[in-house]
Amino acid sequence: KIYISALKYIPYALFKMIENLPMPWQSIIKVNILYHVSGAVSFINNTPKACSKVYFAQWGSMWKLMRTEKKDRKYFKRIRFPPFDDEELPIDYEENLLNLTPLNPIKLNLHAMKGFNFIKWLYDGQDKINHKKNYTKISYTLCAITYLEKLSEDLISQIRNKNYFFLFDLKSFIVAKNLNLTVSGGPRFEPLKAEFDKAYQTDNISDLFTKSMLKYPIRTEYRVFYPYLFNSGVQYLVDAVYMYEQISTVIRNDNEPTCYYLDPLLYNIQDNIRNFSKTELLLSKKFINIYEQLKFCNKYLKNAIDLHWANYPFHTRFLDQKRILDIPICNSWFLEHCPVDYPAKVRISYQKLLKKFILRKLKNRNQKLAHTTSLLTRLKNTNYFQSTYIDWIEAGIQICKQGHNMLNLLIHKKGLNFLHLDYNFNLKPIKTLTTKERKKSRFGNAFHLCREILRLSKLLVDANIQFRLGNIDAYQLADGIQYIFSHVGQLTGIYRYKYRVMRQIRTCKDLKHLIYYKFNNNIQKGPGVGFWFPVWRVWVFFLRGITPLLENWLSNLLTRQFTGRTMNKPNKNVTKQRIESHFDLELKSSIINELLDVLPDQDKTSKAKVVLQHLSEAWRCWKANIPWVVTKMPLTVEKIILKYVKLKADWWINVAHYNRERIKNGATIDKVVCKKNLGRLTRLFLKSEQRRQNSYLKKGPYLSFTEIVSIYRLLSEWIKINDIKLIVFPSLNYKFG
């Protein structure tokens, strides 16, 4: 019972396990695990956090290394799914993985790179970074942030001029949404108010002329950029910036230390100055540069200027420590214009992601949530849970085993021995099921949704086990994890039990288009794209949201399993279909109450079942017109049974005659009722005829001898008068046919 009851908490355990998934630069990570003393359930009690700048640099270096690896490797083999067979036992951590040295993870050799000694701590564990002395003073210098920004240059936006986002920023999209307009390259929304666009829904030019000063249709750009001038309905509009100031810096790819110089991109004035003599261009000796004594340039100035114009997360010196699932890495990609050479499916993905981003911004009210105590904190304070540090893979194997045991116990508790749950969480029948067995083996959405999430978790754990066994390298592992999160709809059937999850599947498909076309620039297509963090965030957010709902569903499932459906059972109305069965049940319950008063206390339950069997047998005998006799039956019990048969027989006959009268009168009656009524009347006729014949055999014949002789004489005279000839039987020699 403890193991089955712990099924309620398995979704939260899976959420914490996937949240703490090892990153590509980590080969082994130790996690704090909270486990029940009986071994029923385990939780990973870690919340991974990181600084946005460091995290961008870590994934930026992964991007560079993965692109280089895919370009250099001729044949990139993707991992097989599922990694282990359905009937293969889960691998034992102590025997197979404990003393095994894993392959190298994906890391840059920062010690060998010039200038990157400032961030040699980049791939250290978060616990080591947090406990390092004077970490903020040593690590977050100007040089450190500069090199972090260099590693992240492939992930962050390189657009510094805000005027690039003219009519393509959040406020413009909100205005377009409120006016039911579509900006070029942007998403299409439903209007907030239907009356906003009434002035532009008519094709009558004269009517349109009364609404506007112009006789021709107004361009969308005008209506969005000047909403109060070119629109009738101006409610719920957002005031946007007319234009940002012109920036005076250019991104330089050279390594020259010069900070201030004249770039032709900013200074396009041609040199048309007439020729002067040297004496005319000489300045007086009294001319002195007032800033000559100040030193504006040093070795850090160029980096400082670049960081001043840098985009998120390098636009500030603030050291933000947040959960890694709250760090958006690829949001800046779809906030820019989609390249025109991309195919239509990628442009549609850009628009869909942009639309979801805008809707999130509109719905986000920044409400502060009430502070609640964590579930793991409350469990840790009890005497039933203990904690320790173990490997993440060992924790993942334990949680998958616990989930398998819980589902198996629930299946067998329901008596469904003809169903088999394999180790990849596929539910299979072991034989061809009958209709009754198929109906009995139906589980609700809670069971199957939990099973599919366990299947997804098992795929992730098995992929990491293959890496630890040395069957695949770190690049193949990253590619496999990215494939799992991008193809959840193919590898699992989770959408069958919660169809709203198709939103997450579609979002992952859109993100896959974004990542693949950005990653495969100047590289051949195919496997090798191991940049899985954006699609991982989608499923972690899904699990965080579905966990409370799934816990509620599983709690109801377990309550029904242990207590049944007797609680708060509503009274069913007696419909036409239930009239007969309802009368029968009511009559039977009244008879049982009479029997319980007669029977002795020690034999009430056992004897009542036997008497009910006699009762149904007596009713069948009455319908078949067979005498019902049971030897050594107590007289009181026999009287009760006969009373029941008499009451039911009277009701049965009355219903038959009532329906016959309705049929004679031409009332609308079901075909089944007509057939049933014909059968009942036939049975009643046979009973009456059998009764008449039996009474004739007992009391007959009813005629005297003189009456019989007179009838015989009368018949013979009638035959003579009518000259009826004797019917001759055919001879024995006659052959038929």
C-alpha positions, 0 to 999 in steps of 0.5 A: 500500500505504501508503494502504490500510495507513493505514485501520487508523488512520482510526477514531482520526482520526475520533474526534479530529475529532468530539471537536474539533467547533466549538462554537456560539459559535465560527465558526472554530477553528484546530487542531493537525494531525499529518499523514503526509508522504505525505498518507495520513492526518491526525490532529487533535492537540488535546484540548479542555478547559474549566473546568466552571463556564465550560462550563456558563455557555457552554452556558447562554447558548446555551440562552437565546439558542436559546430566544429565537431559536426563539420570535421566528423564525416559520419555522425551516427545517432543513438538508437531509440530506445537505447535498451530493449523492452524486456532488458532489465534495468542496469545495475549501477553498482556492478556496471557504472560505479568504478567506470571512468566516463569519456571526456565531456564537451569542454574548451581547453581554456588554459591553452587559449590566449587571454581566457585564463580569466575564466578558467573556472567556467566549467566548474560545478556551481557549488564550487563556484559559489563557495570559492573565496572572493569569487565575485571580486576575482572572476567578474572583472572587466576582462572576465565579462569580455571573454564571457561575451566573446564565447556567447557571441553566437547566441546573443543578438549582434544588433546594436541599433534599436531602430532596426526594430522599427515596427518590429518591437513589442509595442508595435505588435501590441498596437497591431494586435489591438487594431487587428492588423498584421505587421509585415513578417509578424504574427496575426492576432484576434482583435481585443474588441470587435468594434476596432476594425468596423471602419475598415470592414466595408468596401464602400468607398464613399463610406470609407471616405467619411471615415478618413481624409484619404480616398485610398486604403491606408497602409498598415505601417501608417496605421500602426506607427500613427495610430491616433491619426489613421484609426478611428478606435484608439482604445487600449493602444500603447505609446511607442517611441518615435525613433531612437538616437543614432548610435555612433559605434560599429562592431569591429572584428579586428584586434586593433587597440585603437578605440576612437577612429573614423569609420566610413560607415558613420562618416560618408562625407566625401573629401571635396576640400580644395587644395591648400598650401601647407602654410595655410593649414598650420595651426598656431603654436598657442593652440593646445588640445584641452584633453591632451593631459588626460589619458582616454585610452588604455587596454580596457577601453575597447572592451568597455565600449563593446560591453556598453553596447552589448545586448542581454545578458551583458548589458549590465554589471549586475550578477543575477543568480537565477534558476537555469530554466528561467534563463532564455537563450534563444529568445533574441533569435525570433525577435529579429527578422527572419532571413529571407532565404529561409524556407516557408516552414522556418518563417512560419516557426519564427512567427509562431514563436514570436506570437507566443512570446507576445501573448506571454508578455501580455498575460504576465502581470508580474504578480508576486506569489505567496511564499509557501513551504517546499514539499521537499522541505516538509518531507525532510522534516519528517522521520520517514525521509533521509538524504544523501549525495549520489550520482545523478544516473543512480538517482535516475535508475532508482526513480525509474525502478520505483515508478515501474514498481508502482504501476506494476503493483497497481495493475496487479491490484486491479487483477489485470494479470493479462497485462504486462508492463515492460521496462520501457513502460509499454503496456501490452496484453499477453493474450488476445483479450475478450471484450470483458477483459478489454473493458476491465483493463481500461485505465484513466488518463492519469495512469497513462499520462504518468506512464508516458512521462516515465517513458520519456524519463527512461529514455533520458536516463538510458541515453546517459547510461550509454554515455557512461558505458562508453558506447557513445561520446559526449557529442552523440549524447547531446545530439540524442537528448536534443532528438528526444526533446524535439520528437516527444510526439514520436517517441511517446504517446503522451498526446493521447492522454493530454491533447493540450501537450500538442502545444509543447510538441509544436513549440519544440518543432518550431525551435528545432527549425530555428536551431537547425537552420542557424546551426547548419549554416555552411555545414551539411544537414543531418544529425550532430546538433546537440544544442538541447537547452531551448527544447529542454526548457519547454518540457521542464515548464510543462512538467512544472505545470502538469505536476499539481494537476497530475497529483490531483488525478493520481490522488483520485485514482488511488482513492477509488482504488482503495475505497471504491466509488461508494462515496457520494454516489448520486441516486440514478433516476428510474428510466424506461430501461431500468423499470424492470431491473429497478422493481426486481432489485427493490423486491429482492432487497425487501425479501433479503430484509425478511430473510435476515430477520428469520435466519440465525446471526452466525449464518446470516451472510452464508445462508442468505446467498444460498436462499437467493439462489433458491429464490432465482431458481423458484422464479425460473421454475414458475416461468417454465411451469415446472414444480419447484420442490426443495427437500428439507427446506425450512417452512418459514423460508419456503413461504418467503420464497413463494411470496416473492414468486407470487408478487413478481408473477403478478407484476409480470402478468400485469405488465404483459397485459398492459403492454398488449392493450397499448399495442391494440390501441396503436400506441408507439412502442419499441420493437423490442417491447413488442417482441418481449410482449409476444414472448410473455403472452405465448408463455402465459398461453402455454401455462394456461393450456398445460393447466387445462390439460392437467385438470382434464387428466385429473377430473375428466372426461366431463361427458356421460356414456349416453351423451358419447353414444348419441354424439357418435350416432349423430356423426355416423348418420351425417357421414351417410347422408353426405355420401362421404367415401372411405379413404383408402390407404395406399398399398404396401407395394406403392413406391413413392417418387 
